[in-house]
Amino acid sequence: MSYSSEKKPAKLCYEHIGGKLGSLLLEQFVLKGWLAKETAGDKNFYITDKGIAEFTKLGVDLSQIKS
């Protein structure tokens, strides 16, 4: 896989990553089974058990997220 040396934006919106990067991350986290919805119509996602394990491996402190 090759990457362009051109700088790509990583937009912050309040306290989250927005823009295309945020959309791509969300898509991959869902495809990998790290995030899911209770039902397809739900607005919000939850972190799955697999996601907890994988985010923790990456050094993400999930205790910072409110329930």
DSSP file (Angstrom, degrees, kcal/mol; ACC not computed):
  #  RESIDUE AA STRUCTURE BP1 BP2  ACC     N-H-->O    O-->H-N    N-H-->O    O-->H-N    TCO  KAPPA ALPHA  PHI   PSI    X-CA   Y-CA   Z-CA
    1    1 A M              0   0    0      0, 0.0     2,-0.3     0, 0.0     0, 0.0   0.000 360.0 360.0 360.0 131.1    0.0    0.0    0.0
    2    2 A S        -     0   0    0      0, 0.0     2,-0.4     0, 0.0     0, 0.0  -0.833 360.0-156.7-110.4 149.4    1.4    3.4   -0.9
    3    3 A Y        -     0   0    0     -2,-0.3     2,-0.2     2,-0.0     0, 0.0  -0.949  19.9-117.6-124.0 143.6    0.7    6.7    0.7
    4    4 A S        -     0   0    0     -2,-0.4     4,-0.1     1,-0.1     0, 0.0  -0.495  14.0-136.8 -74.3 145.9    1.0   10.2   -0.8
    5    5 A S  S    S+     0   0    0     -2,-0.2     2,-0.1     2,-0.1    -1,-0.1   0.537  73.1 113.7 -79.8  -5.3    3.4   12.5    1.0
    6    6 A E  S    S-     0   0    0      1,-0.1     2,-0.2     0, 0.0    -2,-0.1  -0.443  79.4-107.7 -65.0 136.5    0.8   15.2    0.6
    7    7 A K        -     0   0    0     -2,-0.1    -1,-0.1     1,-0.0    -2,-0.1  -0.467  33.0-155.4 -69.1 135.1   -0.6   16.3    4.0
    8    8 A K        -     0   0    0     -2,-0.2     2,-0.2    -4,-0.1    -1,-0.0  -0.890  19.9-111.7-110.4 142.0   -4.1   15.1    4.7
    9    9 A P        -     0   0    0      0, 0.0     2,-0.4     0, 0.0    12,-0.3  -0.467  21.6-168.7 -75.1 143.6   -6.5   16.9    7.1
   10   10 A A        -     0   0    0     -2,-0.2     2,-0.2    10,-0.1     9,-0.1  -0.870  22.5-154.9-127.1  95.1   -7.5   15.3   10.4
   11   11 A K        -     0   0    0      7,-0.5     7,-3.2    -2,-0.4     2,-0.4  -0.486   6.6-149.6 -81.8 137.8  -10.3   17.5   11.6
   12   12 A L  E     -A   17   0A   0      5,-0.2     2,-0.4    -2,-0.2     5,-0.2  -0.880  10.0-172.6-100.8 137.2  -11.3   17.8   15.2
   13   13 A C  E >   -A   16   0A   0      3,-2.9     3,-1.5    -2,-0.4     2,-0.5  -0.933  65.5 -53.3-130.7 106.4  -14.9   18.6   16.0
   14   14 A Y  T 3  S-     0   0    0     -2,-0.4     4,-0.1     1,-0.2    -2,-0.0  -0.505 123.6 -19.3  58.1-113.5  -15.4   19.3   19.7
   15   15 A E  T 3  S+     0   0    0     -2,-0.5     2,-0.3    -3,-0.1    -1,-0.2   0.025 125.8  68.8-113.2  27.6  -13.8   16.3   21.4
   16   16 A H  E <  S-A   13   0A   0     -3,-1.5    -3,-2.9     0, 0.0     2,-0.5  -0.935  84.3 -99.3-140.1 164.5  -13.9   13.8   18.4
   17   17 A I  E     +A   12   0A   0     -2,-0.3    -5,-0.2    -5,-0.2     2,-0.1  -0.729  47.6 177.7 -83.6 127.5  -12.3   13.3   15.1
   18   18 A G     >  +     0   0    0     -7,-3.2     4,-1.5    -2,-0.5    -7,-0.5  -0.364  32.7  48.0-113.3-165.8  -14.5   14.5   12.3
   19   19 A G  H  > S-     0   0    0      1,-0.2     4,-1.9     2,-0.2     5,-0.1  -0.149 111.2 -33.3  68.6-162.4  -14.3   14.7    8.5
   20   20 A K  H  > S+     0   0    0      1,-0.2     4,-2.8     2,-0.2     5,-0.2   0.869 136.7  55.7 -63.5 -39.7  -13.2   11.9    6.2
   21   21 A L  H  > S+     0   0    0     -3,-0.3     4,-2.6   -12,-0.3    -1,-0.2   0.934 108.3  48.4 -60.2 -45.4  -10.7   10.5    8.6
   22   22 A G  H  X S+     0   0    0     -4,-1.5     4,-2.4     1,-0.2    -1,-0.2   0.905 112.4  49.0 -60.2 -41.8  -13.4   10.1   11.3
   23   23 A S  H  X S+     0   0    0     -4,-1.9     4,-2.3     2,-0.2    -2,-0.2   0.908 112.1  48.0 -64.2 -43.1  -15.7    8.4    8.7
   24   24 A L  H  X S+     0   0    0     -4,-2.8     4,-2.1     2,-0.2    -2,-0.2   0.897 111.9  49.4 -66.4 -40.3  -12.9    6.0    7.6
   25   25 A L  H  X S+     0   0    0     -4,-2.6     4,-2.7    -5,-0.2     5,-0.2   0.946 111.3  49.1 -63.2 -47.4  -12.0    5.1   11.1
   26   26 A L  H  X S+     0   0    0     -4,-2.4     4,-2.2     1,-0.2     5,-0.2   0.929 110.3  51.5 -57.6 -46.2  -15.6    4.4   12.1
   27   27 A E  H  X S+     0   0    0     -4,-2.3     4,-2.5     1,-0.2    -1,-0.2   0.915 112.8  44.8 -58.0 -45.1  -16.1    2.2    9.0
   28   28 A Q  H  X S+     0   0    0     -4,-2.1     4,-2.4     2,-0.2     6,-0.2   0.890 110.5  53.5 -69.2 -39.3  -13.0    0.1    9.8
   29   29 A F  H  <>S+     0   0    0     -4,-2.7     5,-2.6     2,-0.2     6,-1.4   0.879 112.4  45.5 -63.4 -36.7  -13.9   -0.2   13.5
   30   30 A V  H ><5S+     0   0    0     -4,-2.2     3,-1.1    -5,-0.2    -2,-0.2   0.933 112.7  49.9 -69.8 -46.7  -17.4   -1.5   12.5
   31   31 A L  H 3<5S+     0   0    0     -4,-2.5    -2,-0.2     1,-0.3    -1,-0.2   0.859 111.8  48.9 -60.0 -36.0  -15.9   -3.9    9.8
   32   32 A K  T 3<5S-     0   0    0     -4,-2.4    -1,-0.3    -5,-0.2    -2,-0.2   0.560 116.2-116.1 -81.2  -8.2  -13.4   -5.3   12.3
   33   33 A G  T < 5S+     0   0    0     -3,-1.1    18,-0.5    -4,-0.4    17,-0.3   0.687  82.7 120.2  81.9  18.4  -16.2   -5.8   14.9
   34   34 A W  S   <S+     0   0    0     -5,-2.6    14,-2.1    -6,-0.2     2,-0.3   0.786  78.0  31.0 -83.8 -29.2  -14.7   -3.3   17.4
   35   35 A L  E    S+B   47   0B   0     -6,-1.4     2,-0.3    12,-0.2    -2,-0.2  -0.947  71.8 162.9-126.9 149.1  -17.9   -1.1   17.3
   36   36 A A  E     -B   46   0B   0     10,-2.0    10,-2.9    -2,-0.3     2,-0.3  -0.943  30.0-122.1-153.5 172.1  -21.5   -2.2   16.7
   37   37 A K        -     0   0    0     -2,-0.3     8,-0.1     8,-0.2     3,-0.1  -0.898  19.5-131.0-117.2 151.0  -25.1   -1.1   17.1
   38   38 A E  S    S+     0   0    0      6,-0.4     2,-0.3    -2,-0.3    -1,-0.1   0.945  97.5   5.1 -63.3 -48.0  -27.8   -2.9   19.1
   39   39 A T  S >  S-     0   0    0     -3,-0.1     3,-1.9     1,-0.1    -1,-0.2  -0.944  80.9-111.1-133.8 157.1  -30.1   -2.5   16.1
   40   40 A A  T 3  S+     0   0    0     -2,-0.3    -1,-0.1     1,-0.3    -2,-0.0   0.811 116.3  55.8 -57.5 -31.7  -29.5   -1.2   12.6
   41   41 A G  T 3  S+     0   0    0     -4,-0.0    -1,-0.3    -3,-0.0    -3,-0.0   0.547  81.3 115.3 -80.4  -7.3  -31.7    1.8   13.3
   42   42 A D    <   -     0   0    0     -3,-1.9    -5,-0.0     1,-0.1     3,-0.0  -0.310  57.6-149.9 -64.3 145.8  -29.8    2.9   16.4
   43   43 A K  S    S+     0   0    0      2,-0.0     2,-0.2    -6,-0.0    -1,-0.1   0.843  76.2  58.4 -80.8 -37.3  -28.0    6.3   16.2
   44   44 A N        -     0   0    0      1,-0.0    -6,-0.4     0, 0.0     2,-0.2  -0.629  68.9-143.8-102.7 153.9  -25.2    5.4   18.5
   45   45 A F        -     0   0    0     -2,-0.2     2,-0.3    -8,-0.1    -8,-0.2  -0.661   9.9-149.2-103.3 162.7  -22.5    2.6   18.5
   46   46 A Y  E     -B   36   0B   0    -10,-2.9   -10,-2.0    -2,-0.2     2,-0.5  -0.934  25.0-107.0-127.9 158.6  -21.1    0.7   21.5
   47   47 A I  E     -B   35   0B   0     -2,-0.3   -12,-0.2   -12,-0.2   -13,-0.1  -0.743  37.3-141.6 -86.0 124.3  -17.6   -0.8   22.0
   48   48 A T     >  -     0   0    0    -14,-2.1     4,-2.6    -2,-0.5     5,-0.2  -0.239  26.8-102.6 -77.2 170.0  -17.8   -4.6   21.7
   49   49 A D  H  > S+     0   0    0      2,-0.2     4,-2.1     1,-0.2     5,-0.1   0.902 127.3  50.6 -59.2 -40.4  -15.7   -7.0   23.8
   50   50 A K  H  > S+     0   0    0    -17,-0.3     4,-2.7     1,-0.2    -1,-0.2   0.917 109.3  51.2 -62.5 -42.6  -13.4   -7.4   20.8
   51   51 A G  H  > S+     0   0    0    -18,-0.5     4,-3.2   -17,-0.2     5,-0.4   0.898 106.5  53.7 -61.4 -41.9  -13.1   -3.6   20.6
   52   52 A I  H  X S+     0   0    0     -4,-2.6     4,-1.9     1,-0.2    -1,-0.2   0.938 112.4  44.6 -57.7 -47.1  -12.3   -3.3   24.2
   53   53 A A  H  X S+     0   0    0     -4,-2.1     4,-1.9     2,-0.2    -2,-0.2   0.929 117.5  43.6 -63.4 -45.9   -9.4   -5.8   23.8
   54   54 A E  H  X S+     0   0    0     -4,-2.7     4,-1.4     2,-0.2    -2,-0.2   0.904 113.8  48.2 -71.8 -41.9   -8.1   -4.2   20.6
   55   55 A F  H  <>S+     0   0    0     -4,-3.2     5,-2.6     1,-0.2     4,-0.3   0.897 111.3  52.5 -64.0 -38.2   -8.4   -0.6   21.7
   56   56 A T  H ><5S+     0   0    0     -4,-1.9     3,-1.5    -5,-0.4    -2,-0.2   0.903 105.3  54.2 -63.2 -41.4   -6.6   -1.5   24.9
   57   57 A K  H 3<5S+     0   0    0     -4,-1.9    -1,-0.2     1,-0.3    -2,-0.2   0.841 106.2  53.6 -58.7 -33.1   -3.8   -3.2   22.9
   58   58 A L  T 3<5S-     0   0    0     -4,-1.4    -1,-0.3    -5,-0.1    -2,-0.2   0.520 123.0-108.0 -80.0  -5.3   -3.4    0.1   21.0
   59   59 A G  T < 5 +     0   0    0     -3,-1.5     2,-0.5    -4,-0.3    -3,-0.2   0.641  64.9 154.5  88.3  15.2   -3.0    2.0   24.3
   60   60 A V      < -     0   0    0     -5,-2.6     2,-1.2    -6,-0.1    -1,-0.3  -0.671  41.4-138.9 -79.6 124.1   -6.5    3.7   24.2
   61   61 A D    >   -     0   0    0     -2,-0.5     3,-1.5     1,-0.2     4,-0.1  -0.702  21.5-177.6 -85.3  95.0   -7.6    4.4   27.8
   62   62 A L  G >  S+     0   0    0     -2,-1.2     3,-1.7     1,-0.3    -1,-0.2   0.627  71.3  79.3 -72.0 -12.9  -11.3    3.5   27.6
   63   63 A S  G 3  S+     0   0    0      1,-0.3    -1,-0.3    -3,-0.1    -2,-0.1   0.677  82.2  68.4 -67.1 -14.3  -11.8    4.6   31.2
   64   64 A Q  G <  S+     0   0    0     -3,-1.5     2,-0.5     2,-0.1    -1,-0.3   0.602  83.4  88.9 -78.1 -11.6  -11.9    8.2   29.8
   65   65 A I  S <  S-     0   0    0     -3,-1.7     2,-0.2    -4,-0.1    -3,-0.0  -0.760  77.6-132.2 -93.0 127.5  -15.2    7.4   28.0
   66   66 A K              0   0    0     -2,-0.5    -2,-0.1     1,-0.1    -1,-0.0  -0.500 360.0 360.0 -74.8 145.8  -18.4    8.0   29.9
   67   67 A S              0   0    0     -2,-0.2    -1,-0.1     0, 0.0    -2,-0.0   0.470 360.0 360.0 -71.5 360.0  -21.0    5.2   30.0
